[in-house]
Amino acid sequence: MELIVLWDIDHTLIENAGVSKEIYAAAFSALAGGPPTGPARTEGRTDRLIMRDMFVRHGLSEPDWAAVEAALARAGDERLEVLGKRGTVLPGVRDALKAASAHDGWVSSVLTGNIAANARVKLSAFHLDALLDLPVGAYGADAEQRPDLVGVARERTQRLRGVRDDVPVVLVGDTPRDVEAALATGSGIVAVASGVHSPEELAAAGADVVLPDLSDTAQLLRILGTFAAR
């Protein structure tokens, strides 16, 4: 049974301990010539929308996206070491990723609002990058809205891995935006209450499956298998 599993990164796979907010602040400062007056508003949005919101809130014109992406990548690269020291891998994640990547017929990658460069930084800081098929993932520079990233990942799995266009997709994430992206695209969703959103919030957003974390690998694999069988 074939399946495409797409994992969110922040608060689903890792806890970044505030480093993400520091990356956005540093990128903004480099482009605007001064620090932001408040932290970036993230909550499952793509980097394109997060950075645009920062400039709008400060009454500034949004720079060309290529400049924004380059600033984000520089800020992320500069914080690789500190992320590895301050951040943590969330419970069960390493075993879950190993099991999914080893499962016959499954493609296991990411669907994240982070640009690709910073997704790699966050994963490599904890040596998780080798457990995911990153070239077929979808990233924050690929689209503004999270639901559109699902089609990006599907097209890449077809083109690069020869996956059929009718293979089920399931998202694993910690925010209502992950749930909304799944529902909007006919994908499965495993919501994980390992971020700031409660199980009740995730269920209210439409998630039928809500886990406290990813610590029970056997249970998670059984759940993912039900999506593959549909």
Backbone hydrogen bonds in HBPLUS format (Angstrom, degrees):
<---DONOR---> <-ACCEPTOR-->    atom                        ^
c    i                          cat <-CA-CA->   ^        H-A-AA   ^      H-
h    n   atom  resd res      DA  || num        DHA   H-A  angle D-A-AA Bond
n    s   type  num  typ     dist DA aas  dist angle  dist       angle   num
A0003-LEU N   A0105-GLY O   3.35 MM 102  6.64 148.3  2.46 132.2 132.3     1
A0107-VAL N   A0003-LEU O   2.85 MM 104  6.32 157.7  1.90 160.4 168.0     2
A0004-ILE N   A0168-PRO O   2.93 MM 164  6.23 154.8  2.00 155.7 163.6     3
A0170-VAL N   A0004-ILE O   2.92 MM 166  6.33 156.0  1.98 168.3 172.7     4
A0005-VAL N   A0107-VAL O   2.79 MM 102  6.12 166.9  1.81 167.9 172.3     5
A0109-SER N   A0005-VAL O   2.85 MM 104  6.24 165.6  1.87 171.2 173.9     6
A0006-LEU N   A0170-VAL O   2.96 MM 164  6.27 167.6  1.98 162.4 165.2     7
A0172-VAL N   A0006-LEU O   2.93 MM 166  6.21 150.6  2.02 156.1 155.1     8
A0007-TRP N   A0109-SER O   2.93 MM 102  6.27 168.2  1.94 136.7 137.2     9
A0111-LEU N   A0007-TRP O   2.96 MM 104  5.63 155.7  2.02 122.4 127.2    10
A0008-ASP N   A0172-VAL O   2.85 MM 164  6.09 157.9  1.90 179.1 172.2    11
A0012-THR N   A0009-ILE O   3.21 MM   3  5.35 159.5  2.26 116.1 120.7    12
A0013-LEU N   A0009-ILE O   2.77 MM   4  4.93 160.6  1.80 137.4 144.1    13
A0014-ILE N   A0009-ILE O   3.12 MM   5  6.20 161.3  2.15 152.3 153.1    14
A0011-HIS N   A0014-ILE O   2.62 MM   3  5.32 149.7  1.71 172.3 172.5    15
A0090-LEU N   A0013-LEU O   2.99 MM  77  5.63 174.5  2.00 138.7 140.3    16
A0015-GLU N   A0088-THR O   2.85 MM  73  5.29 162.7  1.88 156.0 160.7    17
A0088-THR N   A0015-GLU O   3.05 MM  73  5.29 152.6  2.12 141.7 150.1    18
A0019-VAL N   A0016-ASN O   2.99 MM   3  5.48 167.5  2.00 122.1 125.3    19
A0022-GLU N   A0018-GLY O   3.25 MM   4  6.54 150.0  2.34 143.2 151.8    20
A0022-GLU N   A0019-VAL O   3.07 MM   3  4.94 116.1  2.50  91.6 107.8    21
A0023-ILE N   A0019-VAL O   2.91 MM   4  6.23 145.3  2.03 149.6 159.2    22
A0023-ILE N   A0020-SER O   3.04 MM   3  5.07 120.4  2.41  95.8 110.8    23
A0024-TYR N   A0020-SER O   3.08 MM   4  6.48 161.5  2.11 157.4 160.7    24
A0025-ALA N   A0021-LYS O   2.98 MM   4  6.17 160.3  2.02 145.7 151.7    25
A0026-ALA N   A0022-GLU O   2.91 MM   4  6.02 157.2  1.96 144.9 151.0    26
A0027-ALA N   A0023-ILE O   2.96 MM   4  6.14 161.8  1.99 151.6 156.6    27
A0028-PHE N   A0024-TYR O   2.92 MM   4  6.07 162.3  1.95 149.4 154.7    28
A0029-SER N   A0025-ALA O   2.91 MM   4  6.05 163.4  1.93 146.8 151.7    29
A0030-ALA N   A0026-ALA O   2.97 MM   4  6.15 156.2  2.03 146.3 152.3    30
A0031-LEU N   A0027-ALA O   3.19 MM   4  6.40 145.2  2.32 142.8 151.3    31
A0031-LEU N   A0028-PHE O   3.09 MM   3  5.24 125.1  2.40  99.0 113.0    32
A0032-ALA N   A0028-PHE O   2.71 MM   4  5.77 159.4  1.75 162.5 169.1    33
A0033-GLY N   A0029-SER O   2.88 MM   4  5.29 138.3  2.06 136.9 142.4    34
A0045-ARG N   A0042-THR O   3.12 MM   3  5.53 154.9  2.19 114.5 122.1    35
A0050-ILE N   A0046-THR O   2.94 MM   4  6.21 160.4  1.98 155.5 162.0    36
A0047-ASP N   A0113-GLY O   2.81 MM  66  5.54 144.5  1.94 147.5 141.0    37
A0051-MET N   A0047-ASP O   2.99 MM   4  5.98 173.0  2.00 151.1 152.7    38
A0052-ARG N   A0048-ARG O   3.10 MM   4  6.15 155.7  2.16 139.1 146.6    39
A0053-ASP N   A0049-LEU O   2.96 MM   4  6.02 160.9  1.99 145.5 150.4    40
A0054-MET N   A0050-ILE O   3.20 MM   4  6.49 148.3  2.31 140.6 148.7    41
A0055-PHE N   A0051-MET O   3.17 MM   4  6.51 159.2  2.22 152.6 156.5    42
A0056-VAL N   A0052-ARG O   2.93 MM   4  6.18 163.8  1.95 156.6 161.6    43
A0057-ARG N   A0053-ASP O   2.91 MM   4  6.01 163.9  1.94 150.0 154.2    44
A0058-HIS N   A0054-MET O   3.25 MM   4  6.40 133.0  2.49 134.6 145.7    45
A0058-HIS N   A0055-PHE O   3.18 MM   3  5.16 133.3  2.41  94.8 107.5    46
A0060-LEU N   A0055-PHE O   2.87 MM   5  5.02 168.4  1.88 154.6 150.9    47
A0059-GLY N   A0056-VAL O   2.99 MM   3  5.03 162.2  2.02 107.5 112.2    48
A0067-ALA N   A0064-ASP O   2.98 MM   3  5.51 127.9  2.26 112.0 124.5    49
A0068-VAL N   A0064-ASP O   3.16 MM   4  6.54 154.0  2.24 148.0 156.0    50
A0069-GLU N   A0065-TRP O   2.79 MM   4  6.00 170.3  1.80 165.0 166.1    51
A0070-ALA N   A0066-ALA O   3.07 MM   4  6.15 156.9  2.13 138.7 145.2    52
A0071-ALA N   A0067-ALA O   3.01 MM   4  6.18 154.0  2.08 143.1 149.9    53
A0072-LEU N   A0068-VAL O   2.92 MM   4  6.20 159.7  1.96 154.1 159.7    54
A0073-ALA N   A0069-GLU O   2.90 MM   4  6.11 159.1  1.94 149.5 155.3    55
A0074-ARG N   A0070-ALA O   2.99 MM   4  6.21 158.6  2.03 147.3 152.5    56
A0075-ALA N   A0071-ALA O   2.99 MM   4  6.16 166.0  2.01 149.6 153.6    57
A0076-GLY N   A0072-LEU O   2.86 MM   4  6.05 154.9  1.92 149.5 156.7    58
A0077-ASP N   A0073-ALA O   2.93 MM   4  6.07 166.2  1.95 150.5 154.2    59
A0078-GLU N   A0074-ARG O   3.03 MM   4  6.19 155.3  2.09 149.7 156.0    60
A0079-ARG N   A0076-GLY O   3.01 MM   3  5.25 147.4  2.12 104.8 114.8    61
A0080-LEU N   A0077-ASP O   3.43 MM   3  5.44 171.2  2.43 108.5 108.4    62
A0083-LEU N   A0079-ARG O   2.96 MM   4  5.98 153.8  2.03 148.3 155.4    63
A0084-GLY N   A0080-LEU O   3.16 MM   4  6.42 158.5  2.21 147.6 152.5    64
A0085-LYS N   A0081-GLU O   3.20 MM   4  6.50 138.1  2.38 140.6 151.7    65
A0085-LYS N   A0082-VAL O   3.18 MM   3  5.06 127.5  2.48  91.1 104.7    66
A0086-ARG N   A0082-VAL O   2.87 MM   4  6.01 164.7  1.90 155.5 159.2    67
A0087-GLY N   A0083-LEU O   2.75 MM   4  5.21 154.7  1.81 141.1 149.6    68
A0093-VAL N   A0090-LEU O   3.20 MM   3  5.81 165.8  2.22 137.3 140.0    69
A0096-ALA N   A0092-GLY O   2.93 MM   4  6.04 157.0  1.98 154.0 161.6    70
A0097-LEU N   A0093-VAL O   2.87 MM   4  6.08 166.8  1.89 162.4 164.2    71
A0098-LYS N   A0094-ARG O   3.01 MM   4  6.18 158.3  2.06 145.9 152.4    72
A0099-ALA N   A0095-ASP O   2.96 MM   4  6.09 162.0  1.99 148.4 153.0    73
A0100-ALA N   A0096-ALA O   2.97 MM   4  6.15 162.8  1.99 151.2 155.8    74
A0101-SER N   A0097-LEU O   2.95 MM   4  5.99 162.1  1.99 147.4 152.5    75
A0102-ALA N   A0098-LYS O   3.10 MM   4  6.17 139.0  2.27 139.8 150.0    76
A0103-HIS N   A0100-ALA O   3.27 MM   3  5.20 151.1  2.36  97.8 106.2    77
A0106-TRP N   A0103-HIS O   3.23 MM   3  5.70 167.4  2.25 131.7 132.4    78
A0133-ASP N   A0108-SER O   2.85 MM  25  5.92 174.7  1.85 158.4 160.2    79
A0138-ALA N   A0110-VAL O   2.99 MM  28  6.35 156.4  2.04 147.1 153.5    80
A0112-THR N   A0138-ALA O   3.09 MM  26  6.43 164.5  2.11 155.0 156.3    81
A0140-GLY N   A0114-ASN O   2.65 MM  26  4.69 172.4  1.65 119.9 120.2    82
A0119-ALA N   A0115-ILE O   2.92 MM   4  6.16 147.5  2.03 154.5 165.0    83
A0120-ARG N   A0116-ALA O   3.02 MM   4  6.25 158.8  2.06 151.0 155.5    84
A0121-VAL N   A0117-ALA O   3.09 MM   4  6.38 150.3  2.18 137.1 145.7    85
A0122-LYS N   A0118-ASN O   2.94 MM   4  6.09 168.8  1.96 147.5 149.5    86
A0123-LEU N   A0119-ALA O   3.01 MM   4  6.20 155.2  2.08 147.7 154.5    87
A0124-SER N   A0120-ARG O   2.75 MM   4  5.72 164.1  1.77 151.1 156.7    88
A0125-ALA N   A0121-VAL O   2.98 MM   4  5.96 142.5  2.12 146.0 154.4    89
A0126-PHE N   A0123-LEU O   3.14 MM   3  5.67 152.3  2.22 110.0 117.6    90
A0128-LEU N   A0123-LEU O   2.87 MM   5  4.94 173.4  1.87 142.4 140.1    91
A0127-HIS N   A0124-SER O   3.11 MM   3  4.50 166.7  2.13  96.2 100.3    92
A0131-LEU N   A0128-LEU O   2.97 MM   3  5.44 155.7  2.03 114.7 122.7    93
A0132-LEU N   A0129-ASP O   3.30 MM   3  5.62 165.8  2.33 113.9 115.1    94
A0136-VAL N   A0133-ASP O   3.31 MM   3  6.20 154.3  2.38 123.1 128.4    95
A0137-GLY N   A0134-LEU O   3.04 MM   3  5.18 167.2  2.06 115.0 118.8    96
A0142-ASP N   A0139-TYR O   2.89 MM   3  5.49 158.4  1.94 120.8 128.1    97
A0148-ASP N   A0145-GLN O   3.10 MM   3  5.67 133.4  2.33 113.4 124.6    98
A0149-LEU N   A0146-ARG O   2.94 MM   3  5.36 149.2  2.04 113.6 122.9    99
A0150-VAL N   A0147-PRO O   3.19 MM   3  5.72 149.8  2.29 110.0 117.5   100
A0153-ALA N   A0149-LEU O   3.01 MM   4  6.31 163.4  2.04 155.0 157.2   101
A0154-ARG N   A0150-VAL O   2.94 MM   4  6.19 160.8  1.98 151.7 157.7   102
A0155-GLU N   A0151-GLY O   2.93 MM   4  6.06 163.1  1.96 146.9 151.1   103
A0156-ARG N   A0152-VAL O   3.07 MM   4  6.30 155.6  2.13 146.7 153.5   104
A0157-THR N   A0153-ALA O   2.94 MM   4  6.18 156.6  2.00 151.6 157.6   105
A0158-GLN N   A0154-ARG O   3.04 MM   4  6.28 151.2  2.13 147.5 155.3   106
A0159-ARG N   A0155-GLU O   2.94 MM   4  6.12 165.5  1.96 150.2 154.2   107
A0160-LEU N   A0156-ARG O   2.81 MM   4  5.67 165.0  1.83 148.6 153.6   108
A0161-ARG N   A0157-THR O   2.99 MM   4  5.07 141.7  2.14 119.0 129.2   109
A0163-VAL N   A0157-THR O   3.21 MM   6  5.67 172.8  2.21 129.2 127.0   110
A0162-GLY N   A0158-GLN O   3.08 MM   4  4.63 130.5  2.34 114.3 120.0   111
A0167-VAL N   A0164-ARG O   3.46 MM   3  5.73 168.8  2.47 111.1 111.7   112
A0188-GLY N   A0169-VAL O   2.76 MM  19  6.10 168.7  1.77 153.3 152.8   113
A0171-LEU N   A0188-GLY O   2.87 MM  17  6.07 164.9  1.89 139.1 137.1   114
A0190-VAL N   A0171-LEU O   2.82 MM  19  6.22 157.6  1.87 162.9 170.5   115
A0173-GLY N   A0190-VAL O   3.21 MM  17  6.67 147.1  2.33 145.5 154.8   116
A0192-VAL N   A0173-GLY O   2.86 MM  19  5.83 151.3  1.94 140.5 146.2   117
A0178-ASP N   A0175-THR O   3.02 MM   3  5.35 132.5  2.25 105.8 117.7   118
A0179-VAL N   A0175-THR O   3.33 MM   4  6.79 156.0  2.40 146.2 152.4   119
A0180-GLU N   A0176-PRO O   2.80 MM   4  6.06 163.3  1.83 153.0 157.6   120
A0181-ALA N   A0177-ARG O   2.92 MM   4  6.01 154.2  1.99 140.4 147.1   121
A0182-ALA N   A0178-ASP O   3.10 MM   4  6.35 154.8  2.16 145.5 151.6   122
A0183-LEU N   A0179-VAL O   2.95 MM   4  6.24 169.0  1.96 159.2 161.8   123
A0184-ALA N   A0180-GLU O   2.88 MM   4  5.94 156.6  1.94 148.5 154.9   124
A0185-THR N   A0182-ALA O   3.20 MM   3  5.38 142.1  2.36 101.0 111.5   125
A0187-SER N   A0182-ALA O   2.86 MM   5  4.55 151.0  1.94 145.4 143.2   126
A0191-ALA N   A0209-VAL O   3.01 MM  18  6.13 160.5  2.05 159.8 154.8   127
A0211-LEU N   A0191-ALA O   2.80 MM  20  6.26 161.8  1.84 158.9 161.4   128
A0193-ALA N   A0211-LEU O   2.81 MM  18  6.19 165.4  1.83 167.3 171.1   129
A0202-LEU N   A0198-SER O   3.08 MM   4  6.40 161.5  2.12 155.9 160.6   130
A0203-ALA N   A0199-PRO O   2.91 MM   4  6.08 156.0  1.97 147.4 154.2   131
A0204-ALA N   A0200-GLU O   2.90 MM   4  6.02 154.3  1.96 143.1 150.6   132
A0205-ALA N   A0201-GLU O   3.02 MM   4  6.25 135.4  2.22 138.3 149.6   133
A0207-ALA N   A0202-LEU O   3.20 MM   5  5.87 162.6  2.24 148.3 145.5   134
A0206-GLY N   A0203-ALA O   2.95 MM   3  5.20 149.3  2.05 103.6 113.5   135
A0220-LEU N   A0216-ASP O   2.99 MM   4  6.23 163.3  2.02 154.3 159.4   136
A0221-LEU N   A0217-THR O   2.91 MM   4  6.12 161.9  1.95 155.3 159.5   137
A0222-ARG N   A0218-ALA O   3.04 MM   4  6.27 154.7  2.11 146.0 152.8   138
A0223-ILE N   A0219-GLN O   2.98 MM   4  6.28 158.6  2.03 151.8 157.5   139
A0224-LEU N   A0220-LEU O   2.89 MM   4  6.15 166.6  1.90 155.4 158.9   140
A0225-GLY N   A0221-LEU O   2.86 MM   4  5.95 152.6  1.94 142.6 150.8   141
A0226-THR N   A0222-ARG O   3.17 MM   4  6.50 134.0  2.39 139.4 150.0   142
A0226-THR N   A0223-ILE O   3.07 MM   3  5.29 133.9  2.29 100.1 112.2   143
A0227-PHE N   A0224-LEU O   3.04 MM   3  5.40 131.8  2.28 105.0 117.2   144
A0228-ALA N   A0224-LEU O   3.21 MM   4  6.62 150.8  2.30 146.7 155.2   145
A0229-ALA N   A0225-GLY O   3.10 MM   4  6.27 138.6  2.28 140.8 150.9   146
A0230-ARG N   A0227-PHE O   3.28 MM   3  5.38 159.4  2.33 102.3 108.5   147
